[in-house]
């Protein structure tokens, strides 16, 4: 079969070995100050969230209160020469470099048009014109994944050429500086490879032939996009697309779940490998599991050199260690939000009442919450370990609450009966018995639920001392953690 020639995209030479590259120190803080106007238009909004992109569900979030006069401020290190961040719901495209000082004015009566001034005012205006207008930048390629390769490639090349022409129009009109030229160029190329590799992944999962594509040549072409110091947020999406493709390829050979070492060993470019490695380490930290990082730290430091990866991972690891050592602050924020220093005041978080009711009902006991769904195989696989864990402790000391957060009621009822879950010391609740639909969504977001199953462990004082998948019943450390609370 004819082998596909790779797309006609002008690329730089392949990046050097990252261990030979000296990355600059981009830890100098960015300062974003601002003011909210007409705050009484949305009186329920008491704080703002700055999101620094990372892998899915692993973004760094900074939450600050809105002062009485409407003012707010953020300080953070970008760890990149140029990258985009956002103030959730109000300013989706803020572009920053180390040392920048920006001022953002948010009018709650006109939330779609924040005003940006300061060091990066011109740059923000230009990139926002490129990214937000829809005239110059189109992110999504609406190309069907069921097309045969020849038809797919034709559409892909046409769509990519259109995007390049629009970018050139933007460059000719606004004549931005070199950094913006590099940023917009990288943005388009990342989008191109996302759709291409996603297409290959889709065909591969469907057991369709992809032999006309040279996988290693594609990785070699894409690798330079992962090098460095200008970081569009879609680079993390491309990492996830490549991860899915690799998962499929390994599974087709091994017929079993992909391991961490599989990703490390898979032949990709040196820079792609840094992102894949970082994504795997980061996923474990999200679930509060610090063991993978601590056991692989030397390997991590030898492989991952890009500051936006290495610095964020080290910081996340330290934050998780600090939480596990002293969880009260994080627990209070998760449970009580704006009144984290006054847990008795819960008026602004009525949606959390179902959680408060469980805490009040079992006050003075260790509480173990299990959120699951009827269609989640890993959830069901933890039910026998849950019952075994239940037998290890007296119901007078430990209570377990099993909350089905998704699936038909009849299916839930059948599973509870078949799995014999309704036992002394295990409270089995269906989602609508626990909370209404809107409140349930807010509760799951508040408790940082990223997927199922999800567990919370609260001590006798009602403090969340651990959460995520790391405290699953089958993990022997869970028993040890509960014992330590008695």
TACORBEL-V235676 format. One record per run of one state. SS is the DSSP state (alpha for helix, beta for strand, coil for the rest). FROM is the first residue (numbers start at 1). TO is the last residue. If there is no record, write none. Layout:
SS;FROM;TO + SS;FROM;TO
//
This chain:
coil;1;17 + alpha;18;20 + coil;21;28 + beta;29;37 + coil;38;38 + alpha;39;42 + coil;43;46 + beta;47;52 + coil;53;59 + beta;60;65 + coil;66;70 + beta;71;77 + coil;78;81 + beta;82;87 + coil;88;90 + beta;91;96 + coil;97;100 + beta;101;107 + coil;108;114 + beta;115;118 + coil;119;120 + alpha;121;132 + coil;133;148 + alpha;149;174 + coil;175;177 + alpha;178;205 + coil;206;214 + alpha;215;226 + coil;227;229 + beta;230;231 + coil;232;233 + alpha;234;254 + coil;255;259 + alpha;260;265 + coil;266;269 + alpha;270;286 + coil;287;290 + alpha;291;303 + coil;304;306 + alpha;307;325 + coil;326;327 + alpha;328;339 + coil;340;346 + alpha;347;361 + coil;362;365 + beta;366;372 + coil;373;376 + alpha;377;381 + coil;382;382 + alpha;383;391 + coil;392;397 + beta;398;404 + coil;405;408 + alpha;409;418 + coil;419;425 + beta;426;430 + alpha;431;434 + coil;435;436 + alpha;437;446 + coil;447;453 + beta;454;458 + coil;459;463 + beta;464;468 + coil;469;475 + alpha;476;485 + coil;486;486
//
